[in-house]
Amino acid sequence: MRSLVLFSNDLRLNDNDAINNAVENHKELSFLFVFDKDLYQNTHGSANMWWLKESLTELRSKLKEKDIELHIVEGDYIKKIIQLVAKHKFDSVFLNQNKHPEFIKKEEELSKELTKINVRFYSYNKTNLQDPKTILNKSLEPYKVYSPFYKHCKSIYHQKNVLIFPRKKINTYNINEKNFEIDNIFNLQDNKWANKFSKYWKPGETSAHKKLKVFYEKSLSNYKEIRDFPATNGTSKISPHLRFGEITTNQIISNFNFHENHILSKHEEHYIKELYWREFSYYILSHFPYVVNKPFNKKYEKFQWEKNYSDNLAKWKNGRTGIKIVDAAMKELWETGWMHNRTRMITASFLTKNLLIPWQEGEKWFRDTLLDADIANNVMGWQWVSGCGTDAAPYFRIFNPLLQEKKFDPDNEYTKKWLKDFELYEDGENQDLFCNPDKIKPIVDLSTSRNKALERFSKIK
Ligand SMILES: Cc1cc2nc3c(=O)[nH]c(=O)nc-3n(C[C@H](O)[C@H](O)[C@H](O)COP(=O)(O)OP(=O)(O)OC[C@H]3O[C@@H](n4cnc5c(N)ncnc54)[C@H](O)[C@@H]3O)c2cc1C
């Protein structure tokens, strides 16, 4: 009995159902990652590709420590797998589902192709804590609002086993294929902008668990209070690790006694609720797949965005809007490949509600530059802020970035950290658009642009 274990965005050894089930039932195993250039470029932004390369390198060396080779080959996802399965007479294929819509299609196709040649196909889901298809409201329809969704999930939650990589010796089968050079996934010579990421991040399963441990020890006991302050280390920064499946939400939640009748500390509960925002994003994507590029609330398709916005979009991307907190956040993103949740909301609100630029443009930039760029969370984050998603902020609630700055960065710690030219910014309180030509000024008047947005929103109500 010979079996193939496939990796995609489950770059971990523990809590890996595909590995454990394959080891349980089969004599010989091969571990494989297929790099389908088109598929990965369509589903991963540039920063994602850096992480993928680093994380695969780490996975390969962790397997090597166990005397197991990770075969990395290049080619068309389906054709390559079917070709290898036929050539080496594998009788089954195991994988953990990848919930990106493009991968869902590929995995369905793979299942059909394998059935045709009598090869068994086993697939598992640890991307989500609960299967989106099984969660419905009393009218047997999908939830569209987060709070009742969360309440329901909590009431039916059962902790799944957290799997440990099998201790028994694994017999491997060498497919003897020419290994694809991992460095070709992301070439640092051609992408010098990414060199700085290694200063801030260490991709891989080991680092994911270390990071979570530090968060539990240092920040969890204050999480609810400090999570909104971007200058603090108040959040776990686990998002890119979750994005690549180096750690599962199942593993994270197993550290809490999470069920309906147990009272958690307010900080623990808040952290779990954030993890459930991720669940909710995947849930909505699963039930309403059109949200990938269209508003959940279809009436907002008619919203009148600005037409000639390329200059302002470029200024937003480059952190040159003249609004300190927006520019600092865009610099943080460019420098580190990550941005704090509070400033994701502020920058997204500024783009869509002050510059009136379509949310899809911002989503695209985040998708390309965030290391944690995740189709479900990114799309739902943008729709929530711009007011067209499920459960979205009402259209008349428009963030004032200056007030946000005052409230969440009162001592300018965050803005000073990221803005080299901090001193050149006009003081938010006393903006004087006509005096001192040397000062950096906002590219739009916040109050006029706010009113313009309100007027346009009110038209499609
Ligand atoms: C416009 C916009 C775009 C976003 N794009 C992404 C994205 O591409 N990828 C991504 O993972 N998150 C995205 N988010 C959600 C959120 O900002 C990040 O998950 C969070 O900042 C990650 O930091 P953390 O791991 O320290 O979070 P923590 O506060 O430590 O939370 C732990 C985990 O809970 C989940 N989570 C936390 N907040 C949210 C949220 N608001 N929505 C959904 N899940 C959440 C994440 O998986 C996060 O890693 C976006 C939010 C907005 C407003």
The ligand as an SDF file (V2000), in Angstrom:
LIG
                    3D

 53 58  0  0  0  0  0  0  0  0999 V2000
   -9.3530   46.0920    5.6460 C   0  0  0  0  0  0  0  0  0  0  0  0
   -8.9280   44.8460    6.4150 C   0  0  0  0  0  0  0  0  0  0  0  0
   -8.2020   43.8460    5.7590 C   0  0  0  0  0  0  0  0  0  0  0  0
   -7.8180   42.6990    6.4640 C   0  0  0  0  0  0  0  0  0  0  0  0
   -7.1050   41.7200    5.7960 N   0  0  0  0  0  0  0  0  0  0  0  0
   -6.7400   40.5900    6.4400 C   0  0  0  0  0  0  0  0  0  0  0  0
   -6.0150   39.5680    5.7740 C   0  0  0  0  0  0  0  0  0  0  0  0
   -5.7260   39.6310    4.5850 O   0  0  0  0  0  0  0  0  0  0  0  0
   -5.6320   38.4850    6.5150 N   0  0  0  0  0  0  0  0  0  0  0  0
   -5.9540   38.3450    7.8220 C   0  0  0  0  0  0  0  0  0  0  0  0
   -5.6030   37.3230    8.4390 O   0  0  0  0  0  0  0  0  0  0  0  0
   -6.6790   39.2790    8.4670 N   0  0  0  0  0  0  0  0  0  0  0  0
   -7.0690   40.4070    7.8310 C   0  0  0  0  0  0  0  0  0  0  0  0
   -7.7610   41.3660    8.5070 N   0  0  0  0  0  0  0  0  0  0  0  0
   -8.1990   41.1060    9.8960 C   0  0  0  0  0  0  0  0  0  0  0  0
   -7.2330   41.5590   11.0050 C   0  0  0  0  0  0  0  0  0  0  0  0
   -6.8160   42.8680   10.7830 O   0  0  0  0  0  0  0  0  0  0  0  0
   -6.0090   40.6550   11.1190 C   0  0  0  0  0  0  0  0  0  0  0  0
   -6.3990   39.3100   11.1780 O   0  0  0  0  0  0  0  0  0  0  0  0
   -5.2120   40.9680   12.4050 C   0  0  0  0  0  0  0  0  0  0  0  0
   -4.7890   42.2960   12.3780 O   0  0  0  0  0  0  0  0  0  0  0  0
   -4.0260   40.0350   12.4840 C   0  0  0  0  0  0  0  0  0  0  0  0
   -3.2240   40.3760   13.5740 O   0  0  0  0  0  0  0  0  0  0  0  0
   -3.0730   39.4080   14.8320 P   0  0  0  0  0  0  0  0  0  0  0  0
   -2.7720   38.0230   14.3720 O   0  0  0  0  0  0  0  0  0  0  0  0
   -2.1180   40.0630   15.7330 O   0  0  0  0  0  0  0  0  0  0  0  0
   -4.5390   39.4640   15.4380 O   0  0  0  0  0  0  0  0  0  0  0  0
   -5.0680   39.0400   16.8830 P   0  0  0  0  0  0  0  0  0  0  0  0
   -5.7920   40.2130   17.4310 O   0  0  0  0  0  0  0  0  0  0  0  0
   -4.0140   38.4460   17.7050 O   0  0  0  0  0  0  0  0  0  0  0  0
   -6.1830   37.9640   16.5270 O   0  0  0  0  0  0  0  0  0  0  0  0
   -5.8860   36.5690   16.3730 C   0  0  0  0  0  0  0  0  0  0  0  0
   -6.4130   36.0710   15.0520 C   0  0  0  0  0  0  0  0  0  0  0  0
   -7.8360   36.2790   14.9750 O   0  0  0  0  0  0  0  0  0  0  0  0
   -8.1930   36.5860   13.6250 C   0  0  0  0  0  0  0  0  0  0  0  0
   -8.7010   37.9570   13.5500 N   0  0  0  0  0  0  0  0  0  0  0  0
   -8.4070   39.0040   14.3470 C   0  0  0  0  0  0  0  0  0  0  0  0
   -9.1110   40.0950   13.9750 N   0  0  0  0  0  0  0  0  0  0  0  0
   -9.8350   39.7270   12.8970 C   0  0  0  0  0  0  0  0  0  0  0  0
  -10.7540   40.4020   12.0400 C   0  0  0  0  0  0  0  0  0  0  0  0
  -11.0880   41.6690   12.2240 N   0  0  0  0  0  0  0  0  0  0  0  0
  -11.3120   39.7160   11.0170 N   0  0  0  0  0  0  0  0  0  0  0  0
  -11.0150   38.4190   10.8130 C   0  0  0  0  0  0  0  0  0  0  0  0
  -10.1570   37.7200   11.5900 N   0  0  0  0  0  0  0  0  0  0  0  0
   -9.5730   38.3670   12.6090 C   0  0  0  0  0  0  0  0  0  0  0  0
   -6.9120   36.4980   12.8020 C   0  0  0  0  0  0  0  0  0  0  0  0
   -6.8020   35.2030   12.2640 O   0  0  0  0  0  0  0  0  0  0  0  0
   -5.8450   36.7840   13.8520 C   0  0  0  0  0  0  0  0  0  0  0  0
   -4.5740   36.2870   13.4810 O   0  0  0  0  0  0  0  0  0  0  0  0
   -8.1750   42.5450    7.8230 C   0  0  0  0  0  0  0  0  0  0  0  0
   -8.8980   43.5550    8.4660 C   0  0  0  0  0  0  0  0  0  0  0  0
   -9.2630   44.6990    7.7760 C   0  0  0  0  0  0  0  0  0  0  0  0
  -10.0270   45.7750    8.4910 C   0  0  0  0  0  0  0  0  0  0  0  0
  1  2  1  0
  2  3  1  0
  2 52  2  0
  3  4  2  0
  4  5  1  0
  4 50  1  0
  5  6  2  0
  6  7  1  0
  6 13  1  0
  7  8  2  0
  7  9  1  0
  9 10  1  0
 10 11  2  0
 10 12  1  0
 12 13  2  0
 13 14  1  0
 14 15  1  0
 14 50  1  0
 15 16  1  0
 16 17  1  0
 16 18  1  0
 18 19  1  0
 18 20  1  0
 20 21  1  0
 20 22  1  0
 22 23  1  0
 23 24  1  0
 24 25  2  0
 24 26  1  0
 24 27  1  0
 27 28  1  0
 28 29  2  0
 28 30  1  0
 28 31  1  0
 31 32  1  0
 32 33  1  0
 33 34  1  0
 33 48  1  0
 34 35  1  0
 35 36  1  0
 35 46  1  0
 36 37  1  0
 36 45  1  0
 37 38  2  0
 38 39  1  0
 39 40  1  0
 39 45  2  0
 40 41  1  0
 40 42  2  0
 42 43  1  0
 43 44  2  0
 44 45  1  0
 46 47  1  0
 46 48  1  0
 48 49  1  0
 50 51  2  0
 51 52  1  0
 52 53  1  0
M  END
$$$$
